[in-house]
């Protein structure tokens, strides 16, 4: 009789331990899923900020070009949030009033540095600038663009002929 009681107690101890392990595993799994879903997409937020800054700098360059009598090159001055000058970059301007981009990806990367006054490395990641030629076969306005991205995730496009910055995915 004693061996039966001992066996039942051992079985109940094993079942309680098993139940505790199952509950703990379910709670941990739920917490991980919740935290993963709640965590912001840092890359997307970072690229949204750069897209806004890029659009602002392109517009500033356009209006400076207008104000200076439409020269071939302007000196774009960059300021920090307190209004203190942090840099100057020469920017070649196209005849239609937006920063000039040659038809290759290196020119897109150069434009990034000119308009954002920063290198093409962001938070330890290399920024990829890709040139896309017009794909409308002359049926409408040219739509050549530079696409900027950090990895295969979020990106933004800069329209070379209109100065419009269009964000992908979460940024639209």
C-alpha positions in Angstrom: 0.0 0.0 0.0 2.8 2.3 0.8 4.4 1.9 -2.6 1.1 2.8 -4.2 0.8 6.0 -2.2 4.4 6.9 -3.0 3.8 6.2 -6.7 0.7 8.5 -6.7 2.5 11.3 -4.9 5.4 11.0 -7.4 2.9 11.1 -10.2 1.1 14.1 -8.8 4.4 15.9 -8.3 5.4 15.2 -11.9 2.0 16.4 -13.2 2.3 19.6 -11.1 5.8 20.3 -12.4 4.7 19.6 -15.9 1.7 22.0 -15.5 4.0 24.7 -14.1 6.4 24.2 -17.1 3.5 24.4 -19.6 2.1 27.6 -18.0 5.5 29.2 -17.8 6.2 28.4 -21.5 2.8 29.7 -22.6 3.3 32.9 -20.7 6.9 33.4 -22.0 5.7 32.8 -25.6 2.8 35.3 -25.2 5.2 37.9 -23.8 7.7 37.4 -26.6 5.0 37.7 -29.3 3.5 40.8 -27.6 6.8 42.6 -27.2 7.8 41.8 -30.8 4.5 43.2 -32.1 4.7 46.3 -30.0 8.4 47.1 -30.8 8.6 50.0 -33.3 10.3 49.4 -36.6 13.4 51.5 -36.0 14.6 51.3 -39.7 11.2 52.5 -40.9 11.1 55.4 -38.5 14.7 56.3 -39.3 14.1 56.4 -43.0 10.9 58.4 -42.6 12.9 61.0 -40.7 15.6 61.1 -43.5 12.8 61.3 -46.1 11.3 64.4 -44.5 14.7 66.0 -44.1 15.6 65.2 -47.7 12.3 66.7 -49.0 12.9 69.8 -46.9 16.5 70.2 -48.2 15.5 69.7 -51.8 12.7 72.3 -51.5 15.2 74.7 -49.8 17.6 74.2 -52.6 14.9 74.8 -55.2 13.8 78.1 -53.7 17.4 79.2 -53.1 18.1 78.5 -56.8 15.1 80.7 -57.7 16.1 83.5 -55.3 19.7 83.5 -56.6 18.7 83.9 -60.2 18.8 80.2 -61.3 22.6 79.6 -61.2 24.2 76.3 -62.1 25.3 75.7 -58.6 24.2 76.9 -55.1 25.8 76.6 -51.7 23.3 74.9 -49.5 23.7 75.8 -45.8 22.6 73.3 -43.1 21.5 74.3 -39.7 20.9 72.3 -36.5 17.6 72.5 -34.4 18.9 75.6 -32.6 19.6 77.5 -35.8 23.3 77.2 -35.6 25.1 76.6 -38.9 26.5 73.0 -39.1 27.7 72.8 -42.6 27.7 74.0 -46.2 27.5 71.9 -49.3 27.7 72.9 -53.0 24.8 71.6 -54.9 24.7 71.4 -58.7 21.2 72.4 -60.0 19.5 71.2 -63.1 17.9 73.7 -65.5 14.4 72.7 -64.2 15.2 73.8 -60.7 16.0 70.7 -58.7 19.3 69.3 -57.6 21.1 67.7 -60.6 21.5 64.0 -60.7 23.6 62.2 -63.3 22.1 58.9 -64.6 23.9 56.5 -62.2 23.7 55.4 -58.6 26.9 57.1 -57.4 25.2 60.5 -58.3 22.3 59.6 -56.1 24.6 58.9 -53.2 26.4 62.2 -53.8 23.0 63.9 -53.7 22.3 62.3 -50.3 25.5 63.7 -48.9 24.7 67.2 -50.3 21.1 67.5 -49.2 21.4 65.8 -45.8 25.0 67.0 -44.9 25.8 63.5 -43.7 27.7 60.5 -44.9 26.0 57.5 -46.5 26.3 55.5 -43.3 23.4 55.6 -40.9 23.5 53.9 -37.5 26.3 51.7 -38.7 24.4 50.7 -41.9 25.4 51.7 -45.4 22.8 53.7 -47.3 22.1 52.3 -50.8 21.3 54.9 -53.4 19.9 53.5 -56.7 19.2 55.4 -59.8 16.1 54.4 -61.8 15.7 55.9 -65.3 12.3 57.0 -66.6 10.1 54.1 -67.3 7.2 55.8 -69.0 8.6 55.6 -72.6 8.1 59.3 -73.2 4.3 59.1 -72.8 4.4 61.7 -69.9 6.7 63.7 -67.8 10.0 62.0 -67.1 9.9 60.0 -63.8 13.6 59.2 -63.2 14.3 58.8 -59.5 16.8 57.9 -56.8 15.8 55.3 -54.3 17.4 55.4 -50.9 17.3 52.4 -48.5 19.3 50.9 -45.7 18.5 47.2 -46.4 15.7 45.3 -48.0 13.2 47.1 -45.8 11.8 50.6 -46.0 12.9 53.1 -48.6 12.0 56.5 -50.1 12.2 57.7 -53.7 13.3 61.2 -54.8 11.8 62.2 -58.1 14.6 64.0 -60.0 12.4 66.1 -62.2 9.8 67.2 -59.6 11.6 67.1 -56.3 8.9 65.0 -54.8 9.9 62.5 -52.0 7.7 59.4 -51.8 8.0 57.1 -48.9 7.4 53.3 -49.0 5.2 51.1 -46.9 4.7 52.6 -43.4 5.8 56.0 -44.5 3.2 56.7 -47.1 
